[in-house]
Amino acid sequence: MPKLTQADLAPLNQTFDERTPQELLRWAKQVFGDRLAALSAMQMAGSVVCHMMSQLQLNSPVLFVDTGVNFAETLETRDRIAADYGLNVITLQPDLTMTEQTEKYGVLYLTVEGQQQCCDMRKTAPLLKARGQFDGLIGSLRRAEGGKRDRCPILSVDPPMNCVRINPLANFDNEQMQAYIAEHNVIVNPLHYQGFATISCNRCTTPVLPNEPKRAGRWRHLGPWSVYCGINPTDVDGGTGPSVELSQDLIDRIFGRVTDFAI
Ligand code: SF4
């Protein structure tokens, strides 16, 4: 099977920096067709992507990983987005309930090593159940989030999922996002208005003070050692990996070699 590397995507990423999120979403649908999905944790940026997908009538599913210890507000946001935006939200779950996991392994999220194991079992492994079903996976990472995301590419290879990640909001700054939310009255997880800058499991997420970094509320009990869960390969050092394996036809479509719809 032909390989597609992160380096291969560099020229396209340069061109795509000039494109709007909607143009990028349309491109993704044209290239990946029925093998395109989005991944959302039902945070603010994910809501914006879901709203855009609905407006553009992409008819692509949205994957949501329910770790079993999400906030009730997050699950309500998922249900509202599915109903109001007419999206097919597919919920993926870990094999073990949190109770079963704790009985087997102890309370993992209380240590740095255990946190990684817990995130692997409750976030990454459920997503990997969808491996092979999709060649393109839309995310909602933004460079304005800072940290490891400050140079997040629009397109990246995802070796564990063997697909291409598309982050159409990579260039969307905070002002643009707030303006879009206000203009379209986007459904937003209410926890964002209660001091939660980012939102994950209820065991490991706290609000942040106005002068704290946005991700200070994640794994606060572990100190500064754990900031990312690893479900997004570009958050992990070396996570962009060497390559993914895709059909030559799809690689040609990504680069607009066969069809005339390259943007
Ligand atoms: S965020 Fe915490 S509870 Fe959730 S999967 Fe990661 S370590 Fe486990």
Residues whose N, C-alpha, C, O or C-beta is under 5 A from the ligand:
A	BS01	SF4	T67 Y109 Q115 C118 C119 R122 S200 C201 R203 C204
